[in-house]
């Protein structure tokens, strides 16, 4: 699926070539979630460790499940959920406000449908979604990568991306976002795959005790 991107990145960047050989094939694929559900997931992960975010989102989805099957709510279901119930699953007040604002954004058309968003370019999507309270560039970029499968996205504000770069390139400190954005231009138009390998390299380094 990502063969061309991998060939190009290996040719252009020696350190990424090492990461690719170490980690193996890129398994990134679109999630199939709607934009609304994808953004709920990303907001849920904001400023939290992945394990904690997954646990909270699991309890949140369980509110709407039945017969042991959890699911994300529809916008109307979310807006009708009492504040106290959302707090009980571990959501902060700020995230509850962001969730509700997102649900309202579906109703007023700010959050496009999956069919409509397919015809929008990356910058247009980020600009439109960041009009919503609680949705910043990082959150919109997660949708571009994990839901829409856009090929040329580099979330330079992401801690894992910058930490992966530090480890892979043997740096003492994480790069500044602006510097990393400039450096990452050499990976275009395959910056999404490069980002995936930087994330995975952090996991690799932890596994081998680096």
Phi, psi and omega in degrees: 000324183244025187300316181296317179299317182294318178299317182293314182295321179295325180286325187271337190218113183297319182290321175294325176301319177297315180298318181296316179293327181286318188270325181099194186300148176283124182255013181297132178211149179303143185284334184085000178289155171289159176306319180299311182290325177297317180291324173303314180298315182294318177298321178299331181271351183301127173058028177230150170296146185304321182294316180295317180298318181297320180294315180295315180294328176296317178292323178298313180295329180296337177299333187248005183271174175207152181054038177078006181252116180273154179203161172284148180280162166285161181306316181296323178295318180297314182296334181273353182283127179302144180305318183298323179294322179290325177293324183297331181277355176108004178286137176286165178300320181296320181287326175297317178298319180293319178300313182292322178295322177296317179298320177295328179292333174292317183295322183268001175090000178295321176269112183288160171288166178298323179293318183288323185290338179296336180267006181257146177276170187301312182296322179296318179296312180298315180299318182289316184288328181285000169290339182277135175299130179094355178246108176258182180304320181299315181298316178295323179294326177297323176295317179302318184282305194269340178255315185266345180066033179292137193275347191230058183239129178231102182281085189290346177274355183284129181301316183296323177297312182290325177290320176300318177297314181303314182291315185292324184261005175067039181267154178282327182232157175293145178289153173289147182306315182296318179296318181295324177299318179291316179299318185290351178299334179292343181269350181297146002265038184235035185292336177296315179294321176301316179299317180301317180291327176295318176299312183293331181292328175298315179298318178299314182298320178294321182294325182263001175080030178283000000 
